[in-house]
Amino acid sequence: MAGRSLLVAALQTAGVPDDPEATLAQLERRVHAIRELLDGVQLVLAPELHLMALPPMLDERAGTMEERSVEIPGPLTERLGALARAAGVWLVPGSVWERTAEGIYNTALVLSPDGRLVTTYRKCFPWQPYETSRPGRSVVTFEIPGVGRIGLAICHDGAFPEIFRSLAWQGAEAVFQLTLTDTADRDIETVVARANAYVNQVAVVNVNAAAPVGNGRSLVVDAEGVVRYEASVNEEVVTTVLDLDAVARVRERGAFGLNRLWDEMDRVGPSLELPMYGGRYVPRGNA
Protein backbone atom coordinates (compact mmCIF):
# COMPACT_ATOMS: atom_id res chain seq x y z
CA MET A 1 0.00 0.00 0.00
CA ALA A 2 1.35 3.44 -0.91
CA GLY A 3 2.28 5.60 2.05
CA ARG A 4 1.10 9.10 2.87
CA SER A 5 3.50 11.33 1.00
CA LEU A 6 3.38 14.70 -0.72
CA LEU A 7 5.70 15.90 -3.49
CA VAL A 8 6.18 19.64 -2.87
CA ALA A 9 7.88 22.26 -5.02
CA ALA A 10 8.67 25.42 -3.06
CA LEU A 11 9.55 28.45 -5.16
CA GLN A 12 12.35 30.43 -3.57
CA THR A 13 11.80 33.37 -5.85
CA ALA A 14 11.28 37.12 -6.15
CA GLY A 15 8.52 38.79 -8.12
CA VAL A 16 8.74 41.63 -10.61
CA PRO A 17 9.22 44.69 -8.38
CA ASP A 18 6.19 46.99 -8.26
CA ASP A 19 4.35 45.05 -10.98
CA PRO A 20 1.75 42.69 -9.49
CA GLU A 21 0.32 41.71 -12.89
CA ALA A 22 3.73 40.71 -14.25
CA THR A 23 4.44 38.83 -11.01
CA LEU A 24 1.20 36.89 -11.30
CA ALA A 25 1.92 36.06 -14.95
CA GLN A 26 5.41 34.93 -13.92
CA LEU A 27 3.92 32.64 -11.26
CA GLU A 28 1.50 31.15 -13.79
CA ARG A 29 4.35 30.34 -16.17
CA ARG A 30 6.44 28.81 -13.42
CA VAL A 31 3.68 26.65 -11.99
CA HIS A 32 3.01 25.21 -15.46
CA ALA A 33 6.75 24.70 -16.00
CA ILE A 34 7.06 22.87 -12.69
CA ARG A 35 4.09 20.70 -13.57
CA GLU A 36 5.73 19.74 -16.87
CA LEU A 37 9.17 19.20 -15.35
CA LEU A 38 8.35 17.35 -12.12
CA ASP A 39 6.42 14.15 -12.65
CA GLY A 40 3.86 13.72 -9.90
CA VAL A 41 4.26 17.11 -8.22
CA GLN A 42 1.27 17.64 -5.94
CA LEU A 43 1.71 21.05 -4.35
CA VAL A 44 3.45 24.32 -5.27
CA LEU A 45 4.38 26.85 -2.62
CA ALA A 46 5.51 30.50 -2.87
CA PRO A 47 6.89 32.98 -0.30
CA GLU A 48 5.08 35.51 1.87
CA LEU A 49 3.55 38.46 -0.03
CA HIS A 50 5.01 37.17 -3.29
CA LEU A 51 2.10 38.37 -5.44
CA MET A 52 2.29 41.84 -3.90
CA ALA A 53 5.41 42.41 -6.05
CA LEU A 54 7.51 44.06 -3.38
CA PRO A 55 10.91 45.59 -4.15
CA PRO A 56 13.85 45.19 -1.74
CA MET A 57 12.92 46.48 1.72
CA LEU A 58 14.76 49.80 1.51
CA ASP A 59 13.01 50.61 -1.78
CA GLU A 60 9.48 50.13 -0.47
CA ARG A 61 7.31 53.23 -0.34
CA ALA A 62 4.50 54.29 1.96
CA GLY A 63 1.00 53.34 0.89
CA THR A 64 1.93 50.19 -0.99
CA MET A 65 -0.05 47.90 1.30
CA GLU A 66 -3.23 49.94 0.88
CA GLU A 67 -2.81 50.22 -2.91
CA ARG A 68 -2.19 46.51 -3.52
CA SER A 69 -4.60 44.96 -1.05
CA VAL A 70 -7.28 42.73 -2.55
CA GLU A 71 -10.63 41.29 -1.55
CA ILE A 72 -10.87 37.57 -0.79
CA PRO A 73 -12.54 35.93 -2.60
CA GLY A 74 -12.19 38.11 -5.67
CA PRO A 75 -10.62 38.36 -9.10
CA LEU A 76 -7.17 37.33 -7.86
CA THR A 77 -8.38 34.16 -6.16
CA GLU A 78 -10.47 33.34 -9.25
CA ARG A 79 -7.37 33.54 -11.42
CA LEU A 80 -5.31 31.53 -8.95
CA GLY A 81 -8.05 28.91 -8.82
CA ALA A 82 -7.94 28.64 -12.59
CA LEU A 83 -4.17 28.17 -12.40
CA ALA A 84 -4.43 25.42 -9.79
CA ARG A 85 -7.13 23.68 -11.84
CA ALA A 86 -5.21 23.91 -15.12
CA ALA A 87 -2.01 22.59 -13.52
CA GLY A 88 -3.83 20.00 -11.41
CA VAL A 89 -1.93 20.89 -8.22
CA TRP A 90 -2.54 22.19 -4.75
CA LEU A 91 -1.42 25.81 -4.77
CA VAL A 92 -0.25 27.91 -1.83
CA PRO A 93 0.81 31.06 -3.73
CA GLY A 94 2.26 32.85 -0.74
CA SER A 95 0.22 35.45 1.11
CA VAL A 96 -1.48 38.66 -0.01
CA TRP A 97 -2.69 41.81 1.64
CA GLU A 98 -6.38 41.16 2.25
CA ARG A 99 -8.66 44.21 2.34
CA THR A 100 -11.59 43.99 4.75
CA ALA A 101 -13.99 46.43 6.40
CA GLU A 102 -11.96 46.31 9.61
CA GLY A 103 -8.54 46.71 8.02
CA ILE A 104 -5.85 44.88 6.06
CA TYR A 105 -4.51 41.41 6.91
CA ASN A 106 -1.50 39.46 5.67
CA THR A 107 -3.36 36.39 4.44
CA ALA A 108 -2.17 33.05 3.05
CA LEU A 109 -4.27 31.28 0.41
CA VAL A 110 -4.79 27.59 -0.29
CA LEU A 111 -6.34 26.41 -3.57
CA SER A 112 -7.15 22.82 -4.42
CA PRO A 113 -6.47 21.03 -7.74
CA ASP A 114 -10.10 21.60 -8.72
CA GLY A 115 -9.65 25.35 -8.32
CA ARG A 116 -11.50 25.84 -5.02
CA LEU A 117 -10.31 28.33 -2.44
CA VAL A 118 -10.05 25.78 0.36
CA THR A 119 -8.96 28.03 3.21
CA THR A 120 -7.19 31.25 4.16
CA TYR A 121 -4.95 32.08 7.10
CA ARG A 122 -4.39 35.55 8.50
CA LYS A 123 -0.93 36.06 10.00
CA CYS A 124 -1.35 36.14 13.78
CA PHE A 125 1.93 37.88 14.59
CA PRO A 126 2.81 40.63 12.09
CA TRP A 127 6.44 41.72 12.35
CA GLN A 128 5.80 44.74 14.57
CA PRO A 129 6.43 47.62 14.66
CA TYR A 130 7.51 47.37 11.01
CA GLU A 131 4.53 45.49 9.62
CA THR A 132 1.25 47.37 10.09
CA SER A 133 -1.31 44.81 8.92
CA ARG A 134 -3.86 43.61 11.46
CA PRO A 135 -3.14 40.41 13.41
CA GLY A 136 -5.25 37.36 12.71
CA ARG A 137 -7.12 35.62 15.51
CA SER A 138 -6.84 31.89 14.87
CA VAL A 139 -4.54 29.22 13.49
CA VAL A 140 -5.55 27.25 10.41
CA THR A 141 -5.05 23.71 9.13
CA PHE A 142 -6.40 21.99 6.04
CA GLU A 143 -6.73 18.41 4.89
CA ILE A 144 -5.21 16.93 1.75
CA PRO A 145 -7.28 13.78 1.14
CA GLY A 146 -5.25 10.60 1.36
CA VAL A 147 -2.21 12.49 2.66
CA GLY A 148 -2.91 14.27 5.92
CA ARG A 149 -3.44 17.53 7.74
CA ILE A 150 -1.27 20.55 6.96
CA GLY A 151 -0.78 23.71 9.01
CA LEU A 152 -0.01 27.24 7.85
CA ALA A 153 2.28 29.86 9.36
CA ILE A 154 3.68 33.14 8.06
CA CYS A 155 7.22 34.29 8.79
CA HIS A 156 7.31 35.99 12.25
CA ASP A 157 4.65 33.57 13.52
CA GLY A 158 7.51 31.13 13.98
CA ALA A 159 8.99 33.21 16.81
CA PHE A 160 5.91 32.46 18.93
CA PRO A 161 5.83 28.81 20.10
CA GLU A 162 2.07 28.90 20.53
CA ILE A 163 1.47 28.92 16.75
CA PHE A 164 3.28 25.71 15.88
CA ARG A 165 2.12 24.02 19.08
CA SER A 166 -1.50 24.86 18.28
CA LEU A 167 -1.15 23.61 14.70
CA ALA A 168 0.33 20.30 15.83
CA TRP A 169 -2.27 19.97 18.59
CA GLN A 170 -4.95 20.37 15.93
CA GLY A 171 -3.48 17.45 14.01
CA ALA A 172 -1.02 19.05 11.58
CA GLU A 173 1.83 16.72 10.65
CA ALA A 174 3.50 19.28 8.38
CA VAL A 175 3.59 23.08 8.43
CA PHE A 176 4.16 25.37 5.46
CA GLN A 177 5.80 28.57 6.72
CA LEU A 178 5.69 31.36 4.14
CA THR A 179 8.50 33.84 4.73
CA LEU A 180 9.79 37.19 3.51
CA THR A 181 13.07 38.00 5.21
CA ASP A 182 16.13 39.90 4.07
CA THR A 183 17.41 40.92 7.49
CA ALA A 184 20.22 39.82 9.80
CA ASP A 185 17.97 37.51 11.80
CA ARG A 186 17.59 34.93 9.01
CA ASP A 187 20.15 32.67 10.66
CA ILE A 188 18.21 32.49 13.93
CA GLU A 189 14.98 31.98 11.95
CA THR A 190 16.44 28.75 10.59
CA VAL A 191 17.30 27.66 14.12
CA VAL A 192 13.75 28.42 15.30
CA ALA A 193 12.26 26.52 12.35
CA ARG A 194 14.27 23.46 13.37
CA ALA A 195 13.22 23.86 16.99
CA ASN A 196 9.54 24.19 16.05
CA ALA A 197 9.81 21.03 13.97
CA TYR A 198 11.51 19.05 16.73
CA VAL A 199 9.46 20.07 19.77
CA ASN A 200 6.16 19.63 17.91
CA GLN A 201 7.25 16.63 15.82
CA VAL A 202 6.08 18.15 12.55
CA ALA A 203 7.77 18.47 9.18
CA VAL A 204 8.39 22.11 8.20
CA VAL A 205 8.83 23.69 4.79
CA ASN A 206 10.00 27.26 5.32
CA VAL A 207 10.11 29.09 1.98
CA ASN A 208 11.73 32.53 1.83
CA ALA A 209 11.96 35.03 -1.02
CA ALA A 210 15.13 35.01 -3.13
CA ALA A 211 17.58 37.87 -3.52
CA PRO A 212 17.26 40.79 -3.97
CA VAL A 213 13.89 40.84 -2.17
CA GLY A 214 14.78 38.23 0.44
CA ASN A 215 17.90 36.41 1.57
CA GLY A 216 16.73 32.91 0.76
CA ARG A 217 17.98 29.92 2.75
CA SER A 218 14.63 28.17 2.45
CA LEU A 219 14.49 25.01 4.54
CA VAL A 220 13.01 21.54 4.55
CA VAL A 221 13.08 20.15 8.09
CA ASP A 222 11.87 16.73 9.18
CA ALA A 223 9.90 15.91 12.34
CA GLU A 224 13.13 15.24 14.26
CA GLY A 225 14.39 18.77 13.55
CA VAL A 226 16.94 17.57 11.01
CA VAL A 227 17.52 19.82 7.99
CA ARG A 228 16.81 17.79 4.87
CA TYR A 229 17.78 20.68 2.60
CA GLU A 230 18.80 24.35 2.86
CA ALA A 231 18.77 26.56 -0.24
CA SER A 232 21.17 29.30 -1.24
CA VAL A 233 20.15 32.98 -1.46
CA ASN A 234 19.27 32.95 -5.17
CA GLU A 235 16.28 31.79 -7.23
CA GLU A 236 15.70 28.09 -6.72
CA VAL A 237 12.98 25.45 -6.83
CA VAL A 238 13.20 23.48 -3.59
CA THR A 239 11.69 20.03 -4.02
CA THR A 240 10.93 17.52 -1.32
CA VAL A 241 8.76 14.49 -0.67
CA LEU A 242 7.10 14.98 2.70
CA ASP A 243 6.60 11.56 4.30
CA LEU A 244 3.75 11.91 6.78
CA ASP A 245 3.97 8.24 7.71
CA ALA A 246 7.48 9.03 8.91
CA VAL A 247 6.07 11.86 11.03
CA ALA A 248 3.61 9.43 12.60
CA ARG A 249 6.48 7.00 13.34
CA VAL A 250 8.48 9.75 15.03
CA ARG A 251 5.51 10.54 17.25
CA GLU A 252 4.94 6.87 18.04
CA ARG A 253 8.54 5.72 18.56
CA GLY A 254 10.20 8.99 19.50
CA ALA A 255 12.58 11.40 17.80
CA PHE A 256 15.80 9.48 17.16
CA GLY A 257 13.98 6.53 18.75
CA LEU A 258 14.18 8.29 22.11
CA ASN A 259 11.86 11.22 22.75
CA ARG A 260 8.09 10.61 22.59
CA LEU A 261 7.10 14.18 23.25
CA TRP A 262 3.40 14.11 22.44
CA ASP A 263 2.87 10.84 24.32
CA GLU A 264 4.52 12.33 27.41
CA MET A 265 2.59 15.57 27.10
CA ASP A 266 -0.68 13.66 26.94
CA ARG A 267 0.28 11.74 30.08
CA VAL A 268 1.89 14.47 32.17
CA GLY A 269 0.32 17.63 30.77
CA PRO A 270 -3.15 17.24 32.36
CA SER A 271 -1.56 17.35 35.85
CA LEU A 272 0.26 20.62 35.21
CA GLU A 273 -1.03 23.96 36.33
CA LEU A 274 -0.84 26.30 33.35
CA PRO A 275 -2.05 29.68 34.64
CA MET A 276 -0.65 31.61 31.68
CA TYR A 277 -3.20 29.83 29.48
CA GLY A 278 -6.05 30.00 31.96
CA GLY A 279 -6.16 26.35 32.95
CA ARG A 280 -4.74 22.97 32.15
CA TYR A 281 -3.59 20.95 29.17
CA VAL A 282 -6.30 18.87 27.52
CA PRO A 283 -4.93 15.76 25.77
CA ARG A 284 -5.40 15.57 22.02
CA GLY A 285 -8.74 14.10 21.06
CA ASN A 286 -10.36 15.20 24.33
CA ALA A 287 -10.79 18.88 23.50
Phi, psi and chi 1 to 4 in degrees:
 res  aa     phi    psi   chi1   chi2   chi3   chi4
   1 MET       -  134.5  179.6 -179.3  -64.3      -
   2 ALA   -65.7  142.6      -      -      -      -
   3 GLY   -81.2  177.2      -      -      -      -
   4 ARG   -88.4   98.9  -63.6 -177.5  -58.4  124.7
   5 SER  -134.4  160.3   63.5      -      -      -
   6 LEU  -141.3  119.4 -173.3   71.5      -      -
   7 LEU   -86.8  112.9  176.7   49.7      -      -
   8 VAL  -111.9  139.0  175.4      -      -      -
   9 ALA  -119.4  112.8      -      -      -      -
  10 ALA  -101.5  122.9      -      -      -      -
  11 LEU   -87.1  102.3  -76.6  166.9      -      -
  12 GLN   -82.9   99.1  178.3  173.1  -71.5      -
  13 THR  -146.8  170.7 -171.8      -      -      -
  14 ALA  -127.6  145.7      -      -      -      -
  15 GLY   -80.3 -169.3      -      -      -      -
  16 VAL   -90.0  111.9 -179.1      -      -      -
  17 PRO   -53.6  129.0  -26.7   35.7      -      -
  18 ASP    62.5   23.8  -64.6  -41.9      -      -
  19 ASP  -138.1   83.1 -166.1  -24.6      -      -
  20 PRO   -59.2  -37.9  -25.2   35.1      -      -
  21 GLU   -64.7  -45.0  173.4   58.3   31.4      -
  22 ALA   -65.4  -34.7      -      -      -      -
  23 THR   -67.2  -40.8  -61.3      -      -      -
  24 LEU   -64.8  -44.2  177.0   54.0      -      -
  25 ALA   -62.0  -38.5      -      -      -      -
  26 GLN   -62.3  -43.7  177.5 -166.9   74.5      -
  27 LEU   -62.1  -42.4  178.3   68.1      -      -
  28 GLU   -58.8  -45.8  -70.2  171.0  -31.2      -
  29 ARG   -62.0  -41.9  -69.1 -167.4  -58.5  -88.7
  30 ARG   -71.9  -37.7  -70.6  178.7  171.7  178.3
  31 VAL   -62.7  -43.7  168.9      -      -      -
  32 HIS   -64.9  -38.1  -76.0  -62.7      -      -
  33 ALA   -65.1  -41.6      -      -      -      -
  34 ILE   -62.8  -42.2  -73.3  171.3      -      -
  35 ARG   -62.1  -36.5 -175.2   65.6 -177.6   84.5
  36 GLU   -74.8  -34.5  -69.0  -62.3  -42.9      -
  37 LEU   -81.5  -41.2  178.8   66.2      -      -
  38 LEU  -103.8  104.4  -64.6  177.1      -      -
  39 ASP   -64.7  123.5 -178.4   36.2      -      -
  40 GLY    86.1    6.4      -      -      -      -
  41 VAL   -58.8  136.5   66.5      -      -      -
  42 GLN  -111.9  -26.9  -65.8  163.8  -82.3      -
  43 LEU  -146.9  137.8 -173.8  143.7      -      -
  44 VAL  -119.1  136.5  178.6      -      -      -
  45 LEU  -127.7  140.5 -169.5   64.2      -      -
  46 ALA  -128.3  163.8      -      -      -      -
  47 PRO   -72.9  171.3  -17.2   31.1      -      -
  48 GLU   -56.3  134.7  177.7 -174.6   15.5      -
  49 LEU    55.8   23.5  -64.2  174.8      -      -
  50 HIS   -57.3  -46.2  175.6   63.0      -      -
  51 LEU   -74.8   -4.6  -68.3  173.1      -      -
  52 MET   -83.8   -2.5  -61.1  -64.5   93.3      -
  53 ALA    55.0   51.2      -      -      -      -
  54 LEU   -78.0  145.4  -63.9  178.5      -      -
  55 PRO   -83.3  179.2   32.9  -35.6      -      -
  56 PRO   -53.8  151.9  -28.7   36.8      -      -
  57 MET   -53.4  -42.6 -176.4  171.2   63.9      -
  58 LEU   -73.3  -10.4  -65.0 -179.0      -      -
  59 ASP   -99.8   -2.0  -65.8  -28.6      -      -
  60 GLU   -67.5  150.6  -68.8 -178.3   32.1      -
  61 ARG  -122.5  156.0   57.0 -178.8  176.9   79.8
  62 ALA   -61.9  144.3      -      -      -      -
  63 GLY    91.5   -6.3      -      -      -      -
  64 THR   -62.3  -43.2  -60.8      -      -      -
  65 MET   -59.0  -45.9 -178.9  176.0   71.4      -
  66 GLU   -65.7  -40.5  -69.0   75.8   11.6      -
  67 GLU   -67.5  -35.7  -69.5  175.0    8.1      -
  68 ARG  -101.3   -0.7  -62.6 -175.7 -169.5  169.8
  69 SER   -65.8  150.7   62.1      -      -      -
  70 VAL  -132.3  159.9  -61.5      -      -      -
  71 GLU   -87.3  145.1  -67.5 -175.3   -8.7      -
  72 ILE  -128.1  122.8  -59.7  173.2      -      -
  73 PRO   -71.9  164.9   28.9  -35.2      -      -
  74 GLY  -177.1 -166.7      -      -      -      -
  75 PRO   -56.7  -37.8  -26.6   35.4      -      -
  76 LEU   -66.3  -46.0  177.9   59.6      -      -
  77 THR   -67.9  -29.4   55.6      -      -      -
  78 GLU   -63.5  -43.6  -72.2  -66.1  -39.2      -
  79 ARG   -68.8  -39.2 -171.5  162.3  163.2 -177.0
  80 LEU   -66.9  -35.9  -69.5  168.0      -      -
  81 GLY   -63.3  -40.4      -      -      -      -
  82 ALA   -63.7  -37.0      -      -      -      -
  83 LEU   -65.5  -47.5  172.1   59.9      -      -
  84 ALA   -60.2  -41.3      -      -      -      -
  85 ARG   -66.8  -43.8 -175.2  166.9   54.5 -110.4
  86 ALA   -65.7  -37.5      -      -      -      -
  87 ALA   -85.3  -17.5      -      -      -      -
  88 GLY    69.8   36.5      -      -      -      -
  89 VAL  -130.6  157.5  -63.6      -      -      -
  90 TRP   -70.2  139.1  -72.5   85.0      -      -
  91 LEU  -130.2  122.3 -179.7   61.6      -      -
  92 VAL  -119.7   86.8 -175.3      -      -      -
  93 PRO   -83.0   40.3   33.6  -36.1      -      -
  94 GLY    80.0 -157.1      -      -      -      -
  95 SER  -119.1  165.7   63.6      -      -      -
  96 VAL  -134.8  164.3  -60.1      -      -      -
  97 TRP   -82.1  116.3  -77.5  -45.7      -      -
  98 GLU   -96.7  122.0  177.9 -167.8    6.4      -
  99 ARG   -89.2  125.4 -176.7  171.3   62.4 -109.0
 100 THR  -133.4  172.5   73.6      -      -      -
 101 ALA   -64.2  -27.5      -      -      -      -
 102 GLU   -95.1   -5.8   58.8 -172.0    6.7      -
 103 GLY   142.9 -167.2      -      -      -      -
 104 ILE  -110.9  132.6  -63.6  173.7      -      -
 105 TYR  -112.8  156.1  -65.4   91.3      -      -
 106 ASN   -95.3  106.5 -176.3  -16.8      -      -
 107 THR  -123.6  125.8  -58.5      -      -      -
 108 ALA   -84.5  148.7      -      -      -      -
 109 LEU  -120.0  144.9  -50.1  171.1      -      -
 110 VAL  -130.3  123.2  178.7      -      -      -
 111 LEU  -120.4  139.4  -60.7  111.0      -      -
 112 SER   -88.0  167.5   66.1      -      -      -
 113 PRO   -63.0  -15.7  -25.6   35.7      -      -
 114 ASP   -95.0    9.3   62.0    5.2      -      -
 115 GLY    90.0    3.6      -      -      -      -
 116 ARG   -78.8  142.8  -69.7  180.0  -62.1  113.1
 117 LEU   -79.5  101.3  179.8   62.1      -      -
 118 VAL   -76.7  -44.2  171.9      -      -      -
 119 THR  -161.4  166.2 -166.3      -      -      -
 120 THR  -133.2  154.7   63.0      -      -      -
 121 TYR  -135.0  124.1  164.5   66.6      -      -
 122 ARG   -93.6  123.4  -66.9  170.1  171.3  171.4
 123 LYS   -51.6  122.0 -173.8  177.2 -176.4  178.5
 124 CYS   -78.3  -30.6  -71.4      -      -      -
 125 PHE  -125.4   80.1  -71.4   98.6      -      -
 126 PRO   -56.6  150.9  -23.1   33.8      -      -
 127 TRP   -75.1   84.5 -176.2   43.3      -      -
 128 GLN   -91.2  147.9  -65.6  179.5  -13.1      -
 129 PRO   -88.1    6.3   34.6  -37.2      -      -
 130 TYR   -77.5  -37.7  -48.9  100.3      -      -
 131 GLU   -97.2  124.0 -172.6  176.8   -1.0      -
 132 THR  -105.3    8.4   57.5      -      -      -
 133 SER   -67.4  159.5   56.3      -      -      -
 134 ARG   -74.5  146.6  -65.4  178.2   60.9   88.6
 135 PRO   -77.6  140.3   25.3  -31.8      -      -
 136 GLY   -71.1  174.2      -      -      -      -
 137 ARG  -119.7   -6.5  -59.3 -178.2 -176.4   89.6
 138 SER  -152.8  152.9   59.9      -      -      -
 139 VAL   -85.8  160.6  -60.3      -      -      -
 140 VAL  -136.6  134.5  169.6      -      -      -
 141 THR  -124.7  162.2   65.4      -      -      -
 142 PHE  -144.3  157.7   65.8   98.6      -      -
 143 GLU  -104.6  130.6 -171.0   79.5   18.2      -
 144 ILE  -102.1  110.9  -63.6 -179.1      -      -
 145 PRO   -53.7  133.6  -27.3   36.4      -      -
 146 GLY    79.8   -6.4      -      -      -      -
 147 VAL  -115.2  -64.0  176.2      -      -      -
 148 GLY   156.7 -170.1      -      -      -      -
 149 ARG   -98.8  134.5 -176.3  157.0  -66.4  -84.5
 150 ILE  -118.9  139.6  -51.7  -64.3      -      -
 151 GLY  -105.4  158.5      -      -      -      -
 152 LEU  -120.5  140.1  -63.8  169.0      -      -
 153 ALA  -144.5  155.6      -      -      -      -
 154 ILE  -126.8  113.9  -58.4  177.4      -      -
 155 CYS    42.6 -104.0 -157.9      -      -      -
 156 HIS   -61.8  -18.0 -165.4   49.8      -      -
 157 ASP   -50.7  -34.3  -77.5  -24.5      -      -
 158 GLY   -63.9  -21.0      -      -      -      -
 159 ALA   -76.8   -7.2      -      -      -      -
 160 PHE  -113.6  108.1  -63.8   84.8      -      -
 161 PRO   -56.4  -26.4  -22.8   32.3      -      -
 162 GLU   -61.1  -30.7  -66.9   78.8    3.2      -
 163 ILE   -67.5  -54.4  -63.0  -63.1      -      -
 164 PHE   -67.9  -35.8  -84.3   72.4      -      -
 165 ARG   -63.5  -42.2  174.4   53.0   52.6  120.2
 166 SER   -65.4  -40.9  -65.3      -      -      -
 167 LEU   -62.0  -45.8  -69.0  169.1      -      -
 168 ALA   -66.6  -38.9      -      -      -      -
 169 TRP   -62.9  -31.1 -172.6   82.8      -      -
 170 GLN   -83.4    4.5  -69.6 -176.2   16.1      -
 171 GLY   106.7    0.1      -      -      -      -
 172 ALA   -66.3  132.0      -      -      -      -
 173 GLU  -104.4  -12.3  -65.9  174.3  -70.6      -
 174 ALA  -143.2  149.8      -      -      -      -
 175 VAL  -128.9  129.3  176.7      -      -      -
 176 PHE   -96.3  117.9  -62.7  143.0      -      -
 177 GLN  -110.5  107.5 -175.0  177.1    7.3      -
 178 LEU   -85.7  129.1  -42.2  176.4      -      -
 179 THR  -133.3  146.4  -58.9      -      -      -
 180 LEU  -137.7   97.5  174.9   55.6      -      -
 181 THR  -135.0  131.6  -67.1      -      -      -
 182 ASP  -134.5   23.1   69.6  -11.9      -      -
 183 THR  -106.3  176.0   48.6      -      -      -
 184 ALA   -70.2   -9.0      -      -      -      -
 185 ASP   -90.6    8.3   56.8  -11.6      -      -
 186 ARG   -60.1  -36.2 -178.9   56.9 -178.7  161.5
 187 ASP   -62.3  -44.8 -173.0   64.3      -      -
 188 ILE   -70.9  -28.9 -162.0   64.7      -      -
 189 GLU   -60.0  -37.6  -74.3 -177.6  -11.6      -
 190 THR   -68.5  -34.8   65.1      -      -      -
 191 VAL   -64.7  -44.4  173.9      -      -      -
 192 VAL   -65.5  -38.4  171.4      -      -      -
 193 ALA   -60.9  -41.3      -      -      -      -
 194 ARG   -65.0  -41.5  -66.0 -174.6   64.6 -174.7
 195 ALA   -64.9  -43.1      -      -      -      -
 196 ASN   -61.0  -39.4  -79.1  -32.4      -      -
 197 ALA   -64.1  -46.3      -      -      -      -
 198 TYR   -68.0  -50.7  171.6   73.3      -      -
 199 VAL   -72.9  -20.4  -60.0      -      -      -
 200 ASN  -106.3   -3.3  -64.2  -64.6      -      -
 201 GLN    50.6   57.1  -65.2 -178.5  -36.4      -
 202 VAL  -129.0  149.4  -65.7      -      -      -
 203 ALA   -77.5  145.4      -      -      -      -
 204 VAL  -130.1  129.6  174.2      -      -      -
 205 VAL  -113.4  111.0  179.8      -      -      -
 206 ASN  -107.9  107.9  177.4  -57.3      -      -
 207 VAL  -109.7  120.2   57.3      -      -      -
 208 ASN  -106.2  159.9 -170.2   19.4      -      -
 209 ALA   -70.3  150.8      -      -      -      -
 210 ALA   -83.6  165.3      -      -      -      -
 211 ALA   -62.0  145.7      -      -      -      -
 212 PRO   -92.2    1.1   36.2  -38.3      -      -
 213 VAL   -79.7  -41.8  175.3      -      -      -
 214 GLY  -124.6 -179.4      -      -      -      -
 215 ASN  -114.8   26.0   52.5   15.0      -      -
 216 GLY    60.3 -137.1      -      -      -      -
 217 ARG    60.6   39.8  -62.8 -176.6   62.8 -171.8
 218 SER   -58.7  149.9  -63.4      -      -      -
 219 LEU  -127.1  147.1  -66.6  173.8      -      -
 220 VAL  -118.6  120.5  177.6      -      -      -
 221 VAL  -123.9  134.9 -173.0      -      -      -
 222 ASP   -86.6  179.0   70.2   19.1      -      -
 223 ALA   -73.5   -3.1      -      -      -      -
 224 GLU  -100.5    4.6  -65.6  176.3  -58.1      -
 225 GLY    83.2   10.2      -      -      -      -
 226 VAL   -88.3  131.7  175.5      -      -      -
 227 VAL   -74.9  115.3  175.4      -      -      -
 228 ARG   -79.2  -33.1  -63.6  -82.0  -54.8  -82.2
 229 TYR  -160.9  141.7 -177.5   74.9      -      -
 230 GLU  -129.8  126.3  179.6  173.3  -17.3      -
 231 ALA   -79.9  172.6      -      -      -      -
 232 SER   -83.9 -157.6   66.9      -      -      -
 233 VAL   -97.0  -10.9  -58.7      -      -      -
 234 ASN   -95.7  177.9  -60.7  -46.4      -      -
 235 GLU   -57.0  134.2  -64.0 -102.2  -15.9      -
 236 GLU  -162.6  146.8 -171.5  169.8  -19.7      -
 237 VAL  -102.0  112.5  179.6      -      -      -
 238 VAL   -92.1  115.8  176.5      -      -      -
 239 THR  -108.6  145.5   58.7      -      -      -
 240 THR  -157.9  151.3 -173.1      -      -      -
 241 VAL  -104.3  108.9  177.0      -      -      -
 242 LEU   -78.1  123.7  -64.9 -179.6      -      -
 243 ASP  -104.1   98.8 -176.1  -12.2      -      -
 244 LEU   -77.0  -21.7  -60.9 -167.3      -      -
 245 ASP   -64.2  -35.9  -73.9  -26.1      -      -
 246 ALA   -65.7  -37.7      -      -      -      -
 247 VAL   -60.8  -45.6  174.4      -      -      -
 248 ALA   -61.0  -37.5      -      -      -      -
 249 ARG   -67.4  -38.6  -75.4 -166.4  -64.1  -88.0
 250 VAL   -61.2  -42.2  167.6      -      -      -
 251 ARG   -68.0  -34.8  -68.4 -179.8  175.4 -177.3
 252 GLU   -77.8  -43.6  177.4 -175.0   -2.9      -
 253 ARG  -105.5   -8.8  -53.5 -169.7   70.6  174.0
 254 GLY    98.5  144.6      -      -      -      -
 255 ALA   -60.3  130.0      -      -      -      -
 256 PHE    58.2   22.9  -52.0  102.2      -      -
 257 GLY    72.6   15.6      -      -      -      -
 258 LEU  -123.8  -48.8  -59.4  169.6      -      -
 259 ASN  -109.4  104.0  -55.7  -54.5      -      -
 260 ARG   -97.1   77.7  -58.1  176.6 -174.7  178.7
 261 LEU   -66.4  -45.7  -56.6  178.3      -      -
 262 TRP   -69.9  -36.9  -82.2  108.8      -      -
 263 ASP   -61.1  -44.0  176.9   66.4      -      -
 264 GLU   -68.2  -38.8 -176.6  167.2   -1.3      -
 265 MET   -63.2  -40.0 -170.4   64.1 -175.5      -
 266 ASP   -65.8  -30.8  -76.1  -15.6      -      -
 267 ARG   -82.8  -44.2  -75.1 -174.3  -70.2  104.3
 268 VAL   -93.3  -34.0  177.1      -      -      -
 269 GLY   -53.7  -43.1      -      -      -      -
 270 PRO   -60.8  -20.1  -28.0   37.5      -      -
 271 SER   -89.6   -5.4   66.7      -      -      -
 272 LEU   -85.9  139.9  -61.7  176.4      -      -
 273 GLU   -83.7  126.5  -65.6 -175.7    5.2      -
 274 LEU  -125.8   69.4  -61.2  171.1      -      -
 275 PRO   -62.4  -28.0   21.8  -33.8      -      -
 276 MET   -67.3  -19.1   67.6 -177.3  -67.3      -
 277 TYR  -111.2   13.1  -64.7  115.9      -      -
 278 GLY    75.3   23.9      -      -      -      -
 279 GLY   164.0 -136.5      -      -      -      -
 280 ARG  -127.6  163.0  -63.1  178.7 -178.0  -87.2
 281 TYR   -71.6  133.9  172.9   77.8      -      -
 282 VAL  -107.8  120.8  178.8      -      -      -
 283 PRO   -56.3  149.8  -26.1   35.5      -      -
 284 ARG   -55.6  139.0  -65.1  164.1  -62.4  159.8
 285 GLY    89.4  -12.7      -      -      -      -
 286 ASN  -109.1    3.7  -64.8  -23.6      -      -
 287 ALA   -73.7      -      -      -      -      -
